[in-house]
Amino acid sequence: MQFLRQVLESFRFAWQALRSNLLRTTLSLLGVTIGIFAIIAVFTLVDSLERSVKDSLSFIGDKVLYVQKWPWTFGGDYQWWKYFQRPEPTYKEYRFLSDKLENAAAVVAMDFKGRVTVKRNNNSMASLIQGTTFDYNKISDVPTVNGRYFTQQEMNLARNVTVIGGEVADNLFPDEDPVGKVIKINGSNFTVIGVQEKKGQGLINFGGNPDIKCLIPYGSFAKMFHSINPSIDIAIKGYESDEGLLELESEIRGLMRTRRGVRPTQEDNFAINRPDAAAEAIGGIFGVLTVAGWVIGGFSILIGGFGIANIMFVSVKERTNIIGIQKSLGAKNYFILFQFLFEAILLSLVGGLAGISLVYLLSFIKLGTLTLHLTAGNIMLGLGVSSIIGIISGIIPAFSASRLDPVVAIRAK
């Protein structure tokens, strides 16, 4: 109990010392403030980017492979001339893969047409039309806030029905329920059967912004937009048990090479793309940003740490006489040590809190489609780094103060 009382008394002395030298306190914590701001700002930016990328990729699908003409590559030279002569995937190849694949949970054909006019009475807008097959909701997130998804019969018979995005619903039906109403897509009548939940523009939007999209059966899409040699994207979802989708990718490659008559010595004339490749590529960029944040913040914190240590040595020098009096009255060495160590930690924590507060204010700034989120983990990281800097900066001055001879200290001027 006595020990706890002395610790609290040390804390009170430290707080009074900081309050009595506000200007000096403010100047000495600037380095820590800038350092913590740099580190936590970068971490917050990286976390927010990762969250945005994951949200965007959730619409592409988890454990999904895409069979396409063009490969997704990140970094390096893109050898477009090498892929230019490749044939486009076709609906017949989709049917072939759908019938033959054994390691696939779902096989989907899809195609897109941008800036198509959709109308309802006097309201109209440019929309993205996506034709797709029945299992599309198994590979991609299609949350409906009103109505329903397609039935198998509607897909098989290529009915003129559509699931519209949130912005399409707001623009064409500002004051009424869209479900059951008829809209015109490229001049053809389509009945709205569902409205998707608003998702917002993501950092990565494969297939476009879902809020301005109209999903329709692939057969209806083909009748409106396909003429000679129609091409599609083929999306294939694997089973959870297929770790890394290795079995599915190997099976797809074998079937596609067989279907297209590719000889054993020839390269694939198609691409098997993975959404997680995009996440890994962007993750590498995040890693570089994180290192940069630590380097920039580290230099600022180092300067701030030296500033705090310097201030603490000055404080010890100024209060040497008081230390001697405290020791002559029975103060233990740890009481003196805690007094100055707490002062250094408090000084560093105030700087850290100031830096975190700046990041919090930064989170209110709109950065296009990106929303910054200051997480509890980053706050704890900032406070933890600040505390460590305070301990490192204050331990030597505090130890030197605790070892002062009381007789010599009292006589100091």
N, C-alpha and C positions, 0 to 999 in steps of 0.2 A: 504493500500500500504506500509506504514511504517512497519507494522507487518510482511508482506511478505518479505520485504527487510531484516529485522532482522533475520527471520527464515533462509533465504538463507545465511546470514552472519554466522549464527550458524553452518550451514552445512559446510561452507568453513573452519571454525575454526576446526571442527571435522576432516575433511579430512586432513588438515595440521598436526594435532596432530598424526594421524595414520601414515602418511608418515614419520614423523620425528622419529618414534620409530618402524622401520620395524621389527627388531628382536623380540621385545616384542609383537608386533602385531601378527606376525606369530605364535609364541609359544602359545599365548592365544586363537587363533582361531582353534587350532588343535582338541580340544575336540569337538567343534561344527562341524567341518568337518567330524570327524569320526562318530559322532552321526547321522548327516544328511545322510551321506553315508550309514550307516547301515539301517536306516529307509527306505530311498528311494530305496535302492537296493532290500530290501525285498518286498516292494510294487511293484516295477517294475517286479521282478521275479513272484510274485503272479498274477499280471495282465497278464503277458505274458503266464503263465501256463493256466490261465482261458481262454484266447483267443484261445490258442492251443487246449484246451479240447473242447470248443464250436465249433471250426472249425471241429474237429474230429467227434463230435457228430452230426454235420449237415449232415455228410455222412450216419450216422446210421438212421437219420430221426427224425423229430419233431412230437410229439403226436403219437408215434408209440409204440406198444406193441409187444413183441416177445414171441411166444409159443414154448418152448423148453423143453428138458429133464432136463437140469441142471440149477438151479437158479443162478443168479448173487448175490453174497453176498460180503459185504465189512466189514472186521473186524470180530473178533470172530472165533470160530472153524467152519470149513466147514465140515458138516456131509455127506461126500461123500458116505459112506456106506448106507445112508438112501435113496439116489437118484439113486444108481447104478442099482437097479432092475426095475427102471421105464422104460416103453416102449418109444421108440423114436417117435416123431411126424412123420406122414406119409403123402403121397400125397393125399390119400383118406380123411384124416382128413382135409387137406387144402381145398379140394373140398366141404366137408361137411360145414366147417365154411364159405367158400365163398358163398354158397347157403343160409345159415341160418342166418348169422349175419345181423342185421338191423341197428346197430349203427356204422358200419364200412364204411369209405370212400374208402378203398382199402384193399384187402387181397392178399398177395404175398407168394408164395412158393419159397425157394431158397436153394441151396446147393453149396458146395465148394470142389475143388480138388486142392491141392497145388503142386508146383514143377512139372508141366506138360510141356513137351517140345513143344514149338511152333516154326515153321520153315517157312522161305520164301527163296527159292533158297539156297544160302550158309550161310544165316544168321539164327541164332537160339538163343533161350533163355529159361530159366525156368520161366514159368508164373503161375499165379493163375487163375484157371478157375472157373467162377461162373455161374451156371445155374439158371435162374430166370423166373418168369412168367411176363405177360405183364405190370402189374401195378407197377413194381419195381420203375420206375421213379417218381411215386407219393409218395413213402415213403422215397426215398433217392435221393440225388443230383447227377444227371448224366449230367453235362454240356458237350456238344459236340462242339469242335472247327472246326470239319470237318465232313461232312456226316450227318447222322440222327440216330434216335432211332428206335427200332423195330416197325413193324406194328402188328396189331392183327392177321392177316393172317399168318405172319411168325411164330408167337408164336404157333398158333393153329396147324399148319402143321409141327411144329418142323423143320423148315428149317435150313440148316447149314450156318447161318449168325452170325456175331459177331461184337460187339462194343469193340474196344481195348483201353487200357490205353496209356498215352503219352509215357512212356518208351518203351512199346512194339512197338509203331509206330517208335520211333527213332532207335531201334535196328534192326527191320526187314525191315524198309523202310527208310534208312538214306538219300536217294537222290530222293525219289519219293513220290507221293501222294498215301496213302494206300487205299483210298476208291475205291471199285470196284475190288481190287486185291484179290487173293486167298492165304491163308496161311494154313499150316497144323497144326491142334491141335490134339495131340495124334495119328497122322497118318491119320486123316480125313481132307478133304478139307473144309474150311470155307471161305465164302466171307466177306470181311471187308465192313461194311455199315456205320461205324462211328468211330471217334477217340475222346476220352474223353480229356477234358482239363487237363493239368498237375496240380495235387493238392499237391504233395509232401508228404513225410512220416509224418503223424500226430502223436501226442502224444498218442492217442488212435486210433487204426485202427481195428474196429470190421469188420471182413471179410477180413482183409489184406490190403496191400497198393494198392489203386486204380490205381496207375500208371503202375503197372505190371499185371493188371487184364485183362482178356478177358471175357466179358459178352456174354453168348449165351442163346438161348431159353432152358427152363427147359427140354423139350422133347428131345432135342439133347443131353443135358447133361446126362439124364437118360439112353439113348441108349448106350452111351460110358462108363459110369462109374458105373451105378447101376446094381447090380446083385440080390442077395437075400436080402429081407427085407430092401429096401432102406429107409433112414431117411432124413428128411429135417428140415429146420428152417421155421417157419411160422411167417411172419411179418404182422401186422394189424394196419392200420392207422385210427385214430378216427377223428370225426368231431370237428371243432373249438368250437362249442357250448358245447361240452362235457368237462366241466371243470374238470381237473384232470383225465380224461378218466375213471371215476368211472363207468358210465353206460356200456361202452364198456368192461371193465375188468370183471364186474359182468356177462355180457352176455356171454363172452368167457368162463368163469369158468363154468357157468351152462351148456352150450352146450358141452364142453369137458368132463365134468363129466357124462353127459347123454350118449355121444358117447362111452365112455370107460366103462360104467356100474359101476361107482364108487358109493358105497352105502353112504347114508347120514352120517354114523358114521366114514367113512374112510377119510383120508387126500387126497388131490389132488395128483395124480400121474403124474403131469406135472408142469412146472413152467411158470409163466407169468412175463416176465422180462421187466423192464423199463429202457431206456437209461438215463432218468433223475435221476435214483437212483445212477448211476455212478457219475453224475455231483454233486449230493448232498454229496456223500461220499468224493469226492475230494475237494468239497467246505469246508468240515470240516477240512481237512488237511490244506487248504489255511488259514483258520481262525487261526489255531495254529501257522502257519508261521508268520502271521501278528502280532499276540500278541508277538511272540518271537522277531520280528523286533523292535516293540515298546519298549520292555523291554531292549534289548541290546542297541538300539539307545538312549533310555531314560537315561540310566546310563551315557553314553558318553556325551550327551547333558547337563546333570546335572553337570558333572565335568567341561565341557566347560563353562557353565553358571557361576559357582563359579569362574572360571579363569577370565572371563570377568569382573565380579563384583570386583574382587581383583585388576585387572589392572585399573579399573575406579577409585577406591579409591586411588590408587597410583597416578593416573593422577590428581585427585583433589588436593592431597597433594602437588604435584610438581608445580601446577599452581595456588596455593592459592594467591600468590602475584599478578599474572596477573588478577585473578578474582576481587581482590580488586581494581586494577586500572580501569578495565572495569566498575565496579559499580560506582566508583567515577566520571567517565566520563558520567554517565547517563544510563548505561546498566540496563535493567529491569531484574527481577528475572527469567522470562520465557526465556529470551535470554540466560542466563547462564545455565538454566535447559536444554533447547533444545541443547545447544552446547555439553553437556556431554551425553545427551540421544541419540543424533544422532551419536555420536562417538561409543557408545555401540551397537546401531542397525547396523551401518555400519560394525563394527567388526564382528558381528554375521552373517550378510548377506554375507560378503566375505567368511566366513567359510562355510556357507550353499552352496554358489555357487561352492566352491571348492569340496564339497561333491557330489553335483549334477553332476559336470564335471567328477568326477571319475566314477559315475554310467554311464554317457554317453559313456565314453571310454570302460567300461565293456560291453556295448551293442554290441560292435563290435566283441566280442569273440564268436566263434561258440560253442554252447552247444548241439551238436548232432542235433536233429530235432527241438530244441527249439530256437526261435529267440526272443531276448529281445527287448522290445519297451519301451523307456522312453517317457511317455505321458506328455502332457501339464498339466494335472491335478496333476501328481506327482511332476512336477517342481514347480507348484504353492504351493503345500503342503509343499515342502522343504523350499521354500522362506518364506512362512507364519510361519512355525515353527521357522525358524531362526529369523524372525522379533520379534516374541513373546518372544523368549529367550533373544534377545537383549534388549527389553523393560523391562522385569523382572529383568535382571541383571544390567541394567543401571539406573533404576528409583531412587533407594535409593541414590547412589553416586551423581547423578545429582541433586536430591532434596536437599541433604546436601550442595552441592556447591552453589545452588541458594539462600540458607538461610544464607550464610556467611555475617558477618558484614564487610562492606568495610574498615573501619578503622583498625579493627583487622587483616583483610586479607592482607592489604598493608604492615603491620609491620611484617608479617610472613616471616621466612627465609627458 
